[in-house]
């Protein structure tokens, strides 16, 4: 199965895109089927490609990977039937490194000195390019263009004895944000980066152990949530149970990605002990306290991601909540070529104003973020065309002014509207009567903290603050190289 990049919907390019989702099952008769269901529940984390690798008790590995959605890849029973074994790991991909091609679909598989090994990754390794160059110079032959494969090559050259020791040896050489699930004969491994930027949870289904990016994927298979894997923790799951270890020493303070609460995670998930839906409602309530709009008639969310925050805003402010914008849930890959003209019409394919409730009203429009601003501008135009008297934009996060290098697909910093404009100019650009963002302290209050600790922040909020908790080695090297190149060009011309 193949798709071209033009098959993707062109109407979501004004959002930060999902990262990836990982899922694993150890010791269950229907491991592959459960993995497919888990990946279906994690579909929101990546819609580009999906894959499952299963392993039986004899060490035979079987894989199925495909571009497209989980329902397309694993909808046929014969596909599941051929993935035999009591162990399976799966992955949903939204590319942050590497092109869209079959060879980049995870889980990746390799035959190493100890036997078969499969690996799936949510996140991004910030020094992968430098490591890859060194490995290639030493003779390594890469089969994909993803950063994940670096870990497999580092394991291949490791002198450690066990699978877990080889993986630790590899991970101690990488930097970045990650949750990994891996499978070898007779075991599954799960690990989070030392800062716990990317999520991973442990579940139980009878005697089977489950690892998942989010708790909502446990619910779909009837598994019990056990706990979050801790920052810097590795769990090795085998016939003896779940063995926990701290391979990176004393774990630094947690810097969990705060955007999981704002947008990425499914609302029915629990993250780090907090309800995502409840947190988003509280974010909306905090926004209403910080940026009230007493003259408004209605609070209207930009669906679907703005709904919980808008409910919180309405409850706190006392302004009625209405679905003033209706979303079509059937805008996937387009059936028409996404020309510039069609892109302009794209917002109406996905969103339509509920004119009967909008006409003549003063609207508080609640959304989770503004990235490039193009979609926000078109939605405001749509509301005004439907008769809205005033439109006041309220954003349930601080301005997104910095790119993410930890596994979220963001535009370059220069393309981010908040990097080029202050709030007043942004409001003018998108055509609203007023605009307000939630403050960083307000966001932290909504997640259970008194305020942001500027000396030791409780979350990774680099997309708002530019405070990156993990060194950006490859990015810094490219930036330095670009400066050197630019200087050389100027000197050669002088």
C-alpha positions in Angstrom: 0.0 0.0 0.0 1.4 3.4 -0.9 0.2 7.0 -0.5 1.7 10.2 -1.6 2.2 13.2 0.5 -0.6 15.0 -1.3 -3.0 12.4 0.0 -2.7 13.8 3.4 -5.3 16.4 4.4 -3.9 20.0 3.8 -6.3 21.4 6.3 -4.4 20.7 9.5 -1.1 22.4 8.7 -1.9 25.1 11.2 -1.6 22.7 14.2 1.3 21.1 16.0 1.1 17.6 14.8 1.1 14.4 16.9 4.3 12.7 17.9 4.0 8.9 17.7 2.3 6.1 19.7 3.8 2.9 21.1 2.1 -0.2 22.5 3.3 -3.6 23.6 1.8 -6.8 24.9 3.7 -9.6 26.8 2.3 -13.1 27.4 -1.1 -13.2 25.8 -2.7 -15.6 23.3 -4.0 -12.7 21.2 -1.0 -10.4 21.5 -1.1 -9.0 18.0 -4.9 -8.4 18.0 -4.6 -6.6 21.3 -1.7 -4.5 19.9 -3.9 -3.6 16.9 -6.7 -2.4 19.2 -4.2 -0.5 21.3 -2.8 1.2 18.3 -6.4 2.1 17.2 -6.9 3.9 20.5 -3.6 5.7 19.9 -4.5 6.7 16.3 -4.5 10.4 17.3 -0.8 10.3 18.0 0.1 9.4 14.4 -1.8 8.7 11.2 1.0 8.4 8.7 1.9 4.8 9.2 1.5 1.8 11.6 3.2 -1.5 12.3 3.2 -4.5 14.6 6.0 -7.0 15.2 5.1 -10.2 17.0 7.3 -12.9 18.5 6.6 -16.5 19.4 8.2 -18.7 22.0 10.6 -20.1 19.4 12.1 -16.7 18.7 10.4 -16.3 15.3 9.5 -12.7 14.5 6.7 -11.8 12.2 5.9 -8.2 11.1 3.3 -6.2 9.2 3.8 -2.6 8.5 1.8 -0.2 6.2 1.3 3.4 5.4 -2.0 4.7 6.4 -4.4 4.2 9.4 -4.6 1.2 11.8 -8.0 0.2 10.5 -6.6 0.0 6.9 -3.4 -1.9 7.9 -5.0 -4.4 10.4 -8.6 -4.5 9.3 -8.3 -8.0 7.7 -8.3 -11.0 10.0 -5.7 -12.9 8.0 -3.2 -10.1 8.8 -3.7 -10.6 12.5 -3.7 -14.4 12.2 -0.3 -14.5 10.6 1.2 -12.4 13.5 1.6 -15.4 15.8 3.1 -15.2 19.2 2.4 -14.2 22.8 4.5 -11.0 22.5 3.9 -8.0 20.2 4.9 -4.4 20.0 3.3 -1.8 17.8 3.8 1.8 16.6 1.8 4.6 15.1 3.9 7.1 13.2 3.8 10.7 12.5 7.2 11.5 11.0 9.4 14.0 12.8 12.6 12.5 11.3 13.0 10.6 8.1 10.8 10.7 5.0 7.5 9.1 4.4 8.4 5.7 3.1 7.9 2.0 4.0 11.4 1.5 5.2 10.8 4.1 8.0 7.7 2.4 9.4 8.2 1.1 12.9 8.7 -1.1 14.8 12.2 -1.6 13.3 13.6 -5.1 13.3 17.2 -6.5 13.3 19.0 -9.7 13.9 21.6 -9.0 16.5 24.1 -11.3 18.3 21.5 -12.5 20.8 18.8 -13.0 18.1 15.8 -11.0 16.8 15.1 -7.6 18.2 12.3 -5.1 17.5 12.1 -1.5 18.6 9.5 1.2 18.5 10.0 4.8 19.5 8.0 7.9 20.5 10.1 11.0 20.6 13.2 12.5 19.0 17.0 12.0 19.6 18.7 15.3 19.4 22.2 13.9 18.7 21.2 11.2 16.3 22.8 12.8 13.3 26.2 13.0 14.9 25.9 9.4 16.1 24.8 8.2 12.7 27.7 9.9 11.0 30.2 8.2 13.3 28.5 4.8 12.9 28.5 5.1 9.1 32.1 6.1 9.1 32.8 3.0 11.1 31.1 0.8 8.5 27.4 0.7 9.7 24.8 0.2 7.0 21.5 2.0 7.7 18.2 0.7 6.3 16.1 3.7 7.2 16.4 7.5 7.7 14.9 7.5 11.2 16.8 8.5 14.3 15.4 5.3 16.0 17.8 3.0 14.0 20.8 4.6 15.6 19.8 2.8 18.9 19.8 -0.6 17.1 23.3 0.1 15.6 24.7 1.2 19.0 23.3 -2.1 20.5 24.9 -4.1 17.7 28.4 -2.8 18.5 27.9 -2.9 22.3 30.1 -5.3 24.2 27.6 -5.8 27.0 26.1 -9.3 27.5 22.3 -9.1 27.9 19.7 -7.5 25.8 18.8 -5.0 28.5 22.5 -4.2 29.1 23.1 -3.5 25.4 20.0 -1.3 25.3 21.2 0.7 28.3 24.7 1.0 26.8 23.1 2.4 23.6 20.7 4.8 25.4 23.5 6.2 27.5 25.0 7.5 24.3 21.9 9.2 23.0 20.3 12.5 24.0 16.8 13.7 23.5 13.2 12.8 24.5 12.0 9.2 24.2 9.8 6.4 25.2 10.8 3.0 23.8 9.2 -0.3 23.7 11.3 -3.3 22.5 10.9 -7.0 22.1 13.4 -9.9 22.1 12.8 -13.6 22.6 11.1 -14.0 25.9 11.0 -10.4 27.0 9.7 -6.9 26.4 11.5 -3.7 27.5 10.0 -0.3 28.2 12.0 2.8 29.0 11.5 6.6 29.3 14.2 9.3 28.9 15.7 10.6 32.2 13.5 13.7 32.1 10.3 11.8 31.3 9.4 14.2 28.5 7.5 11.5 26.5 4.8 9.4 28.2 4.7 5.6 28.9 2.3 3.7 31.1 2.2 0.1 32.5 -1.0 -1.9 32.5 -2.2 -5.4 33.3 -4.6 -7.8 31.6 -4.9 -11.0 33.6 -1.3 -12.4 33.5 -0.4 -10.2 30.5 1.6 -7.0 30.9 0.9 -4.0 28.7 3.0 -0.9 27.9 1.3 2.1 26.2 1.8 5.7 25.4 -1.5 6.5 27.0 -4.0 4.9 29.4 -6.9 5.2 26.9 -5.3 2.3 25.0 -5.5 0.2 28.1 -9.2 0.8 28.3 -10.0 -0.4 24.8 -8.7 -3.9 25.6 -10.1 -4.0 29.2 -6.6 -3.8 30.8 -6.1 -2.3 34.3 -3.9 0.8 34.6 -1.0 0.0 37.0 1.2 3.1 36.9 3.3 5.5 34.8 6.8 4.4 34.0 8.9 6.9 35.9 11.4 9.3 34.2 14.6 7.5 33.6 13.1 4.1 34.5 13.5 0.9 32.4 11.3 -2.1 33.0 12.2 -5.5 31.7 9.2 -7.8 31.5 9.7 -11.5 31.3 8.5 -14.8 32.9 9.7 -13.5 36.3 7.4 -10.4 36.1 8.2 -6.7 35.8 11.8 -5.8 36.8 12.4 -2.1 37.3 15.8 -0.5 37.1 17.3 3.0 37.0 20.1 2.7 34.5 20.8 6.5 34.2 21.5 7.0 37.9 19.6 9.5 40.0 16.9 10.8 37.7 16.8 14.5 37.2 13.6 16.4 37.9 10.7 15.4 35.7 10.1 17.6 32.6 7.0 16.0 31.2 5.7 17.6 28.0 3.0 20.1 29.1 1.5 20.1 25.6 0.2 16.6 26.2 -2.3 18.2 28.6 -3.1 21.1 26.2 -3.6 19.2 23.0 -1.8 15.9 22.2 -3.2 13.3 24.6 -6.7 11.9 24.2 -9.1 13.6 26.7 -10.0 10.3 28.3 -6.4 9.5 29.2 -4.7 9.8 32.6 -1.2 11.5 32.4 1.1 11.6 35.3 -1.7 11.1 37.7 -4.0 13.7 36.2 -7.1 13.5 34.0 -6.3 15.1 30.7 -10.0 16.2 30.3 -10.1 17.6 33.8 -6.9 19.5 33.3 -8.1 21.0 30.0 -11.3 22.2 31.8 -9.2 23.7 34.5 -7.0 25.4 31.9 -10.1 27.0 30.5 -11.3 28.1 33.9 -7.9 29.7 34.6 -8.1 31.4 31.2 -11.5 32.9 32.1 -10.0 34.3 35.3 -7.0 35.8 33.6 -8.7 37.1 30.4 -12.5 37.7 31.1 -14.8 39.0 28.4 -17.9 40.3 30.2 -19.6 41.6 27.1 -19.7 38.2 25.3 -22.9 36.3 24.7 -21.5 32.9 24.0 -18.4 30.8 24.5 -17.6 28.8 21.3 -14.8 26.2 21.0 -12.8 25.5 17.9 -13.6 21.7 17.8 -12.5 19.3 18.8 -9.3 20.3 20.7 -10.8 23.5 22.1 -13.9 21.9 23.6 -12.8 21.0 27.2 -11.1 24.4 27.7 -14.2 26.2 26.4 -16.4 24.3 28.8 -14.1 25.4 31.7 -14.1 29.0 30.4 -17.9 29.0 30.2 -18.4 27.5 33.7 -16.0 29.9 35.3 -17.3 33.0 33.5 -21.0 32.2 33.5 -21.2 32.8 29.8 -23.3 30.2 28.0 -21.4 27.5 26.0 -22.5 26.6 22.5 -21.2 24.5 19.7 -21.0 27.5 17.4 -18.7 25.6 15.0 -19.6 22.1 13.8 -16.7 19.9 12.7 -16.9 17.3 10.0 -15.2 14.1 11.2 -14.8 12.7 7.6 -12.0 14.9 6.4 -9.1 12.6 6.1 -7.1 12.2 3.0 -8.6 14.4 0.4 -10.3 13.2 -2.7 -9.2 16.3 -4.6 -5.8 17.8 -5.3 -4.9 20.3 -2.6 -4.3 23.3 -4.8 -4.1 26.8 -3.2 -7.7 27.4 -4.0 -8.8 24.2 -2.4 -6.6 24.9 0.6 -8.5 28.1 1.0 -11.8 26.2 1.0 -10.3 23.6 3.3 -11.5 25.1 6.6 -15.1 24.9 5.4 -14.6 21.2 4.6 -13.6 20.6 8.2 -15.5 23.3 10.1 -18.7 25.1 9.5 -20.3 27.9 11.4 -23.6 27.1 13.2 -25.3 30.2 11.9 -28.5 30.0 14.0 -26.5 30.4 17.2 -23.8 32.8 15.8 -25.8 35.5 14.0 -25.8 38.7 16.0 -23.8 37.3 18.9 -20.6 38.5 20.6 -18.4 35.4 20.7 -15.5 34.2 22.9 -13.7 31.8 20.6 -11.5 29.3 22.5 -8.7 27.3 20.9 -5.7 25.4 22.3 -3.0 27.2 20.3 -2.1 29.4 17.3 0.8 28.1 15.1 0.9 29.9 11.8 -2.4 31.6 12.2 -3.8 30.8 8.8 -6.6 28.6 10.1 -7.5 30.9 12.9 -7.8 33.7 10.5 -10.2 31.7 8.2 -12.3 30.6 11.2 -12.7 34.2 12.3 -13.7 35.2 8.8 -16.2 32.3 8.8 -17.8 33.4 12.0 -18.1 37.0 10.8 -19.7 35.8 7.6 -22.2 33.9 9.7 -23.2 37.1 11.4 -21.0 37.2 14.5 -21.1 40.8 16.0 -17.8 40.5 17.8 -15.1 37.8 18.0 -12.8 37.6 21.0 -10.1 35.0 20.7 -8.9 33.2 23.9 -6.0 30.7 23.6 -5.6 28.0 26.3 -1.8 28.1 26.2 1.0 30.7 26.1 2.2 31.9 22.7 3.9 29.1 20.7 7.1 30.9 19.8 9.7 28.2 19.6 10.1 24.9 17.7 10.0 21.6 19.4 13.0 19.2 18.9 11.7 16.4 21.1 9.3 14.5 18.8 6.6 17.0 17.9 6.2 18.1 14.3 6.4 21.9 14.5 7.1 24.4 11.8 10.5 26.2 11.8 10.7 28.9 14.4 10.5 31.6 11.7 7.1 30.2 10.6 5.6 30.5 14.1 3.4 33.5 14.3 4.2 34.3 17.9 7.9 34.3 17.1 7.3 37.3 14.7 4.4 39.2 16.3 3.2 40.2 19.8 -0.4 39.4 20.8 -1.7 42.7 19.6 -0.3 42.2 16.1 -1.5 38.6 16.1 -5.0 39.7 16.9 -5.0 42.2 14.1 -3.6 39.6 11.7 -6.4 37.0 12.4 -9.0 39.8 12.5 -10.4 39.5 16.1 -11.8 42.2 18.3 -9.5 41.1 21.1 -7.1 38.3 21.9 -5.5 36.8 25.0 -3.3 33.9 25.8 -3.1 31.9 29.0 0.1 32.9 30.9 2.8 30.3 31.8 1.9 30.7 35.5 -1.8 30.2 34.7 -1.0 27.0 32.8 1.1 25.7 35.7 -1.7 26.6 38.2 -4.1 24.6 36.1 -1.8 21.6 36.3 -1.6 21.7 40.1 1.3 24.1 40.7 1.3 27.5 42.3 3.3 28.9 39.4 6.2 28.1 37.0 9.4 27.5 38.9 11.8 29.5 36.6 14.9 28.0 38.2 13.7 24.4 37.9 10.5 24.2 35.7 8.2 21.3 36.4 7.4 20.5 32.7 9.0 20.8 29.3 7.5 24.0 28.0 10.2 24.9 25.5 7.7 25.6 22.7 6.5 28.6 24.9 9.6 29.6 26.8 12.6 28.4 24.7 13.9 26.6 27.8 15.1 23.3 26.3 15.8 20.7 29.0 17.9 18.5 26.8 20.9 19.7 24.7 20.1 20.2 21.0 23.4 18.9 19.7 22.5 18.3 16.1 20.6 21.6 15.8 23.4 23.5 17.3 25.9 21.8 15.0 23.8 22.7 12.0 23.4 26.3 13.2 27.1 26.6 13.7 27.8 25.1 10.3 25.4 27.5 8.7 27.1 30.5 10.3 30.6 29.2 9.3 29.3 28.7 5.7 27.7 32.1 5.6 31.0 33.7 6.9 33.0 31.8 4.3 30.7 33.1 1.5 31.0 36.7 2.7 34.8 36.4 2.9 35.1 34.9 -0.5 33.0 37.8 -2.0 35.0 40.5 -0.2 
